[in-house]
Amino acid sequence: MPPRTCPCGLPAPYQDCCGRLHRGEAAATTAEQLMRSRFSAFATADSAYLLRTWHPADRPARLDLDRRVTWVRLEVLESTGGSVVHTEGTVRFRAHYVERGKPGEMEEHSRFVRLDGRWVYAGALNG
């Protein structure tokens, strides 16, 4: 059963927020929206969506998500470009999780590009 509130952190129900993107009813209009929807895909264990929104040059053949990790909260720290008029952008974020009852967090500065008119995840930036 999908969550009621969207895991991405925006004040909207999951079904009306990232759920629409996960179901293919809409596409992300900005790099940040794609990043938020990808976090929600980790939180809801939607590996198919994660693979669909990964740049083909870097996309793994398959993705096995660790069911012992529960993604609980997202903080967007910074974003550059990635708007409806850009062809690339970056988003730096901190993702909070619980693994085997212990809280943790990971931080990444991600790169996104438009491919055939759609935003895709193009990997983490170094540094």
N, C-alpha and C positions, 0 to 999 in steps of 0.2 A: 504494500500500500504506500503510495507517495506521501511525502510529508505535507502538512497543511500550509505552513509558512515556507517560503522559498529559502533554501539553504544559502543562496548567494548573498543574503544580507539586505536585499531591498525589501521595503515594506509591502509585499504583495503575496498573495497565495501562490504556492508552487505551480498549480495548474495554469494560472494566468501569466506567470513570469517565465521561468526557465522551462517549465513543463511544455509550453508551446513550442519551444525550440527543440527540445528532446523528442517530441512527437513529430517534428518535421512540418508543423503548421506555420512556422515563421523561421526566418534566419536572423542571426545577430546583425544589427545595423552598425555596431561599433566594436572595436577591439576589446574594450572593457566589458561590453555585454557578452561577447564570446567567452572571455576569461571567466566571468561570473557563471555563465552557463556550464562551462567545463568543471568548475568547482562543484556546482550542483550535481553534475553527472558523476563525479567521484563520490559525493555524498549519497547518491541514490543508486550507486553501482551500475551506471549505464555505460558500460564499456563500448557499446556500439556507437553511441554518440561521440565519445572521446575519439574513437578511431576515425569517424566521419569528418571530424573537425580538426584533424591533424594533417599538416602538410605532407603530401605523399612522399617527398624526398626523405623525410625523417620518421615517417609513421612505422611503428612496429607491425609485424605481420599479425600478431595477436596481442591482446592485453588481458592479463589475469590480475584482477584487483584483489588486494589483500583484505579479506573479510574481517580480519581482526582489528582493522583501522576504521574508526568512525570519524568522519570529517564533520566538525561541529560549528566552525565559525570562520568567516573570511574578512580580512581587512585589506582594502585597496589602499596602498600607500602613495602611489604616484602613477600617472599615465601620461604618455606623450603621443601626439598624433592619434591615429586610430579612429578618427571621426568619420562621418558619412562622406566627407570630401577627400579623405586620405587613402592611400594605398598600402600604408604600413603604419604600425604603431607599437608601442611597448606599454606594458603594465607591470608595475612592481607590486607584489602583494605578500601578505603573510596569511597562511592557512593554518588553522588550529585543528587539532585532532586528538583523539583518545585511542591509545593502543594498549590492550590488556589492562585497562583501568588506569593507565598513567597518561596525563596530558602531555602533549608535545606541540611543536609548531615547525613549519618549514617556510622559508622565504624564497621567493624566486622573482627575477626580473625577466619577464617573458616577452618574446617578439611575436607579432602577428602580422600577416600580410593578406591582401586580397588575392584570391585565386579564382579565376572565372567569375568574378563579381561577388564572391563570398569570403568572409573572414575565416582564416585558418590559423591554428597554432603553428608557429615556425621554430619553436625551441626556446631554450633559456639562453640569455646573454651571459657572457663571462664577466666576472667582476661585479 
